[in-house]
Amino acid sequence: MDLATLLGLVAGLGVMIGAILVGPSAGMFVNPPSLIIVFGGTFAAVMMKFSMGQFFSAIKITLKTFTNKLSDTEKLIEELEEMASIARKDGLLALEGREITDPFLAKGISMMVDGHSPEMISSVLKKDVDQMAQRHQVGSDILRGFGDFAPAMGMIGTLIGLVQMLANMEDPKSIGPAMAVALLTTLYGAMIANLVALPLSDKLQLRSEEEKRIKSLVLDGLSSIQAGHNPRVIQELLSTYLPPSKRKKDEDEE
């Protein structure tokens, strides 16, 4: 679980709800017509922009913003260095049946053991990376679509409320509900966009970049193992994926 995403979302909602609750009446912030205009209109607009498959798959992809299941970089480097030692000593077939926690690495090792060429392995795994990045991009675009359309729907609701208010100025009782629609739709749209959709879109992009970095590390490690490079050289190559502070720490320990 990614605590930063969860805590940020809870804290943001908590601040908004707290500000509402300290007011004279929290019920005034709940307006069904405003909710229908903003939520219904936003969902409809986003669905028009994407296919049904892309729209519903985005729900699963969005969950990645709340999880942190990426392989630990340091442990992955250690695992690759260990496998390089085994392959250099006993051959690539010695890696068959080895328990590997990272699915992407396990797929590459399986292809190596099966005797596929480095070019074939690199081509297949890079296609996997490209497909992953494309799925994440679509998910991010859908979230950004919610962030773009929600304020627009809020503005549409505001205009509807103002039209209703101006058309019934002679009836004082109708001014209040119409004004509530006008103001609350803007509030709902701004909250959806700036508190949920846009931050999650950016977080999904960040998660995608982190995953591509991990997979790039695995690709470099697999290529070096198959080329028969010295495990020490492989470790130095892969350590470039670590932050400078951790690299310095590793060097000091050595």
Number of C-alpha atoms within 10 A of each C-alpha: 12 12 11 12 16 14 11 14 15 13 12 16 15 12 11 13 13 12 11 15 13 9 10 8 9 13 10 12 17 13 14 10 16 28 18 13 23 28 20 13 19 24 16 12 16 21 18 11 12 15 11 11 9 16 19 14 14 20 13 11 17 20 13 18 23 17 14 12 11 12 14 10 17 15 10 20 22 15 17 24 23 14 21 28 19 17 19 18 11 11 14 21 15 14 18 13 11 11 8 14 11 15 10 16 22 17 14 22 24 18 16 22 16 12 12 13 12 16 9 12 21 17 11 13 19 16 12 14 16 12 12 14 17 13 16 23 18 18 25 24 20 25 25 21 22 25 26 20 23 32 23 20 24 29 22 18 27 24 19 18 25 19 14 18 23 14 13 14 11 10 10 10 11 15 18 12 16 24 19 20 28 24 19 25 31 22 19 21 28 22 18 21 22 16 18 19 22 21 19 25 25 16 19 24 19 14 19 22 14 13 18 17 14 19 21 17 21 23 19 15 27 23 18 21 24 18 12 17 16 14 22 12 12 22 18 14 15 23 20 12 17 13 9 11 8 14 15 13 10 11 9 8 6 6
